[in-house]
Amino acid sequence: MQALVEFIAGFIALLAAAVLSQFGVDTHAPSQADREVHRVADCSATSSPSDRPSPRSC
């Protein structure tokens, strides 16, 4: 009897997930936010190695 109740509860949860996915609801929330890396300038192409300190414009 308990197995039947667990089966029905699992089936209802499966149907609920299917219905919610039709509306764009994601039941699996991401664990971390993905970081975005944006490069604003390529410093390696314009800089040359030298002994004098250069301003950190990059």
Residue frames as a rotation matrix with the C-alpha (Angstrom) as fourth column:
MET 1
0.568 0.823 0.000 0.00
0.823 -0.568 0.000 0.00
0.000 0.000 -1.000 0.00
GLN 2
0.471 -0.468 -0.748 2.83
0.131 -0.801 0.584 2.41
-0.873 -0.373 -0.316 0.89
ALA 3
-0.608 -0.718 0.340 4.56
0.417 0.076 0.906 1.63
-0.676 0.692 0.252 -2.41
LEU 4
-0.085 0.679 0.729 1.39
0.984 -0.057 0.168 2.52
0.155 0.732 -0.663 -4.29
VAL 5
0.819 0.364 -0.444 1.15
0.478 -0.860 0.176 5.87
-0.318 -0.357 -0.879 -2.46
GLU 6
0.030 -0.897 -0.440 4.82
0.045 -0.439 0.898 6.63
-0.999 -0.047 0.027 -3.21
PHE 7
-0.598 -0.191 0.779 4.30
0.730 0.271 0.627 5.68
-0.331 0.943 -0.023 -6.87
ILE 8
0.385 0.824 0.416 1.30
0.904 -0.427 0.009 7.99
0.185 0.372 -0.910 -7.17
ALA 9
0.728 -0.184 -0.661 3.17
0.210 -0.858 0.470 10.82
-0.653 -0.480 -0.586 -5.42
GLY 10
-0.373 -0.927 0.025 6.13
0.223 -0.064 0.973 10.37
-0.901 0.368 0.231 -7.78
PHE 11
-0.377 0.317 0.871 3.84
0.926 0.156 0.344 10.34
-0.027 0.936 -0.352 -10.80
ILE 12
0.744 0.663 -0.081 2.14
0.666 -0.746 0.020 13.56
-0.047 -0.069 -0.997 -9.66
ALA 13
0.362 -0.707 -0.608 5.54
0.040 -0.640 0.767 15.17
-0.931 -0.302 -0.203 -9.14
LEU 14
-0.606 -0.564 0.561 6.56
0.541 0.226 0.810 14.08
-0.584 0.794 0.168 -12.65
LEU 15
0.077 0.731 0.678 3.39
0.977 -0.192 0.095 15.56
0.200 0.655 -0.729 -14.13
ALA 16
0.820 0.205 -0.534 3.86
0.395 -0.878 0.270 18.79
-0.414 -0.432 -0.801 -12.19
ALA 17
-0.128 -0.946 -0.298 7.44
0.117 -0.312 0.943 19.12
-0.985 0.085 0.151 -13.46
ALA 18
-0.567 -0.038 0.823 6.27
0.797 0.225 0.560 18.52
-0.206 0.974 -0.097 -17.02
VAL 19
0.505 0.823 0.259 3.53
0.850 -0.526 0.015 21.14
0.148 0.213 -0.966 -16.73
LEU 20
0.702 -0.278 -0.656 5.84
0.172 -0.828 0.534 23.71
-0.691 -0.488 -0.533 -15.15
SER 21
-0.399 -0.904 0.155 8.51
0.373 -0.006 0.928 23.13
-0.838 0.428 0.339 -17.81
GLN 22
-0.062 0.463 0.884 5.95
0.995 -0.036 0.089 24.06
0.073 0.886 -0.459 -20.47
PHE 23
0.899 0.425 0.105 5.78
0.407 -0.900 0.158 27.53
0.161 -0.099 -0.982 -18.90
GLY 24
0.353 -0.857 0.376 9.56
0.012 -0.398 -0.917 27.90
0.936 0.328 -0.130 -18.69
VAL 25
0.669 -0.118 0.734 9.92
-0.739 -0.202 0.642 27.16
0.072 -0.972 -0.223 -14.99
ASP 26
0.001 -0.758 -0.652 13.20
-0.316 0.619 -0.719 25.38
0.949 0.207 -0.239 -14.24
THR 27
0.914 0.406 0.019 12.93
-0.165 0.328 0.930 23.09
0.371 -0.853 0.367 -11.23
HIS 28
0.465 -0.839 -0.283 16.70
0.885 0.439 0.155 22.59
-0.006 -0.322 0.947 -11.08
ALA 29
0.991 -0.130 -0.042 18.10
-0.125 -0.987 0.099 25.88
-0.055 -0.092 -0.994 -9.84
PRO 30
0.409 -0.909 -0.075 21.78
0.144 0.146 -0.979 26.47
0.901 0.390 0.190 -10.68
SER 31
0.541 -0.248 -0.803 24.09
0.836 0.255 0.485 26.03
0.085 -0.935 0.345 -7.71
GLN 32
-0.228 -0.648 -0.727 26.29
0.534 -0.707 0.463 28.97
-0.814 -0.283 0.507 -8.67
ALA 33
0.833 0.405 -0.376 25.90
-0.043 -0.631 -0.775 31.92
-0.551 0.662 -0.508 -10.94
ASP 34
0.392 -0.708 0.587 28.17
0.916 0.361 -0.176 31.64
-0.087 0.606 0.790 -13.94
ARG 35
0.154 -0.435 -0.887 30.74
0.202 -0.865 0.460 34.38
-0.967 -0.250 -0.045 -14.07
GLU 36
0.848 0.094 0.522 31.07
0.531 -0.147 -0.835 36.40
-0.002 0.985 -0.175 -17.21
VAL 37
-0.035 -0.922 -0.386 34.49
0.535 -0.343 0.772 37.60
-0.844 -0.180 0.505 -18.27
HIS 38
0.907 0.312 0.283 34.63
0.411 -0.508 -0.757 40.60
-0.093 0.803 -0.589 -20.56
ARG 39
-0.179 -0.983 -0.042 37.91
0.876 -0.179 0.448 41.67
-0.448 0.043 0.893 -22.11
VAL 40
0.739 0.483 -0.471 37.88
0.296 -0.859 -0.417 45.40
-0.606 0.169 -0.778 -22.76
ALA 41
0.681 -0.580 -0.447 41.34
-0.731 -0.508 -0.455 45.74
0.037 0.636 -0.771 -24.34
ASP 42
0.867 -0.480 -0.133 44.09
0.453 0.871 -0.188 43.42
0.206 0.102 0.973 -25.43
CYS 43
0.845 -0.534 -0.038 47.06
-0.420 -0.705 0.571 44.72
-0.332 -0.467 -0.820 -23.43
SER 44
0.319 -0.787 0.528 49.56
0.268 0.609 0.747 42.13
-0.909 -0.097 0.405 -24.57
ALA 45
0.419 -0.135 0.898 49.56
0.908 0.091 -0.410 43.34
-0.027 0.987 0.160 -28.19
THR 46
0.757 -0.056 0.651 50.32
0.165 -0.948 -0.273 46.99
0.632 0.314 -0.708 -27.42
SER 47
0.834 -0.458 0.308 52.71
-0.491 -0.359 0.794 46.63
-0.253 -0.813 -0.525 -24.50
SER 48
0.483 -0.770 -0.417 56.39
-0.035 0.459 -0.888 45.81
0.875 0.444 0.195 -24.75
PRO 49
0.693 -0.253 -0.675 58.62
0.717 0.343 0.607 44.64
0.078 -0.905 0.419 -21.95
SER 50
0.182 -0.658 0.731 60.67
0.054 -0.736 -0.675 47.46
0.982 0.162 -0.099 -20.50
ASP 51
-0.513 -0.475 -0.715 62.37
0.732 0.193 -0.654 48.42
0.448 -0.859 0.248 -17.23
ARG 52
-0.944 0.182 0.275 60.33
-0.272 -0.900 -0.340 51.54
0.186 -0.396 0.899 -16.67
PRO 53
-0.620 0.782 0.059 56.94
0.453 0.418 -0.787 51.27
-0.640 -0.461 -0.614 -14.98
SER 54
-0.869 0.413 0.274 54.04
0.116 -0.370 0.922 51.82
0.482 0.832 0.273 -17.30
PRO 55
-0.589 0.737 0.330 50.61
-0.779 -0.412 -0.472 53.14
-0.212 -0.535 0.817 -16.35
ARG 56
-0.862 0.340 0.376 48.03
0.298 0.940 -0.166 50.42
-0.409 -0.031 -0.912 -15.88
SER 57
-0.574 0.669 -0.472 45.53
-0.774 -0.632 0.045 51.59
-0.268 0.391 0.880 -18.45
CYS 58
-0.460 0.406 -0.790 44.42
-0.371 0.720 0.586 48.06
0.807 0.563 -0.181 -19.22
